């Protein structure tokens, strides 16, 4: 694809992961700065996601967005919030990562 769709998608994923991290840090909207950053991050994420959906099928966009987001936010939860995952959670996340790879490497739908 010669357009910027995948750059928009990457930006949407990063904004969503940032917003979700801020959502955790805002402690139930009791801390105003992370709360505001969370709302702004989600607004940016949804805008970029809408731009992505102009050229990539919605199901593929959502699968990639949610799959990569799950992996990244799990790593951030582990590193910054000291949250651990058990073996079934790690295996499930690994399967999600494999699914995203299969879509991107083998699906003809991503090559519009």
C-alpha atoms as one frame of an Amber mdcrd trajectory, in Angstrom:
protein
   0.000   0.000   0.000   1.460   3.322  -1.021  -0.732   5.492   1.178  -0.369
   6.388   4.829  -2.969   3.967   6.172  -0.559   1.818   8.124   1.168   4.895
   9.556  -2.250   6.127  10.706  -2.919   2.705  12.195   0.422   2.709  14.032
  -0.337   6.188  15.349  -3.807   5.075  16.461  -2.333   2.119  18.330   0.290
   4.257  20.070  -2.286   6.903  21.032  -4.644   4.251  22.392  -1.890   2.601
  24.427  -0.846   6.015  25.787  -4.470   6.847  26.644  -5.029   3.509  28.366
  -1.852   3.958  30.400  -3.054   7.416  31.444  -6.448   5.953  32.287  -4.755
   3.593  34.732  -2.681   6.459  36.145  -5.669   8.771  36.615  -6.944   6.514
  39.424 -10.636   6.582  38.577 -10.484  10.170  37.243  -9.272  11.474  40.615
  -6.024  12.817  39.106  -6.843  15.472  36.532  -3.690  15.526  34.373  -3.647
  11.820  33.469  -7.446  11.982  33.025  -7.188  14.839  30.507  -4.293  13.123
  28.714  -6.342   9.931  28.528  -9.302  11.671  26.888  -7.014  13.493  24.431
  -5.167  10.271  23.631  -8.408   8.436  22.870  -9.628  11.317  20.682  -6.395
  11.181  18.667  -6.565   7.375  18.484 -10.123   7.367  17.137  -9.364  10.096
  14.610  -6.354   8.173  13.278  -8.350   4.943  13.312 -11.067   6.597  11.217
  -8.455   7.678   8.671  -7.131   4.132   8.507 -10.590   2.730   7.821 -10.880
   4.773   4.644  -8.657   2.275   2.825  -8.249  -0.861   4.952 -11.189  -3.176
   5.752 -12.686  -2.513   9.180 -12.245  -6.075  10.448  -8.540  -6.062   9.631
  -8.012  -2.630  11.149  -9.733  -3.632  14.346  -7.925  -6.964  14.595  -4.531
  -5.315  14.216  -5.410  -2.332  16.436  -6.760  -4.418  19.278  -4.176  -7.204
  18.991  -1.116  -4.980  18.974  -2.712  -2.765  21.630  -3.263  -5.745  23.936
   0.354  -6.796  23.628   1.752  -3.297  24.171  -0.489  -2.438  27.114   0.358
  -5.778  28.734   4.065  -4.954  28.494   3.462  -1.443  29.866   1.369  -2.884
  32.698   4.212  -5.212  33.593   6.996  -2.624  33.354   5.356   0.497  34.771
   2.468  -0.742  36.926   4.136  -3.933  38.230   1.267  -6.080  36.979   2.073
  -9.701  36.273   0.403 -12.202  33.987  -0.005 -15.915  34.554   0.871 -18.565
  31.979  -2.626 -18.808  30.411  -2.677 -15.009  29.926   0.771 -15.055  28.335
  -0.239 -17.930  26.050  -3.416 -16.106  25.041  -1.505 -12.913  24.253   0.991
 -14.963  22.241  -1.877 -16.411  20.198  -3.200 -12.892  19.587   0.247 -11.820
  18.358   0.384 -14.843  16.057  -3.059 -13.978  14.701  -1.969 -10.431  13.866
   1.127 -11.814  12.130  -0.930 -14.285  10.098  -3.256 -11.485   8.976  -0.400
  -9.221   7.945   1.779 -11.854   6.311  -0.753 -14.043   4.545  -4.053 -12.213
   4.055  -4.691 -10.811   0.608  -7.192  -8.405   2.212  -4.371  -6.273   3.610
  -3.030  -5.619   0.112  -5.786  -3.405  -1.245
